[in-house]
Amino acid sequence: MPDNLAAFVTGKSTIGRKAIEVHQTAAWIDPGFQGNITLEIINNSSNKRKLKAGELIAQIVFFKVSGTVLEPYDGKYQNSDGVIGSLVKKPTNMLFEKPTNKSTYISEPRWTGPEGKSE
């Protein structure tokens, strides 16, 4: 992504009408990012659905950045190639308070590292 553009990924309405999402949280593409864009595809229905090669499921909306980007993206996913799992081992900027009522948990939270191993 050039330093003067930012973008986000959004699903096509046709695929959305079939209860398929192509992203949940990682839609934003920072100025300066280089690498593959992650799609977090999820089927929100109980119906099985096959995606076909070449099927149009997403679109990218670009924004021209006014002014100068002082710090283009240079994070841990820069120059990613292929599917990259989370490289965050633990949340660093969030505080989680454990509820006193254990029934509010579906299961105990776990943090996984880049290889998908529980820590």
Secondary structure, DSSP 4 states (H G I P E B T S, - for coil): --TTEEEEEEE-HHHHTTTEES-SS--EE-TT--BPPP---EE-SSS--PPPTT---EEEEEEEPPS--SS---STTTTB-S------SS-SS------S-GGG-SS----B-TTS-B-
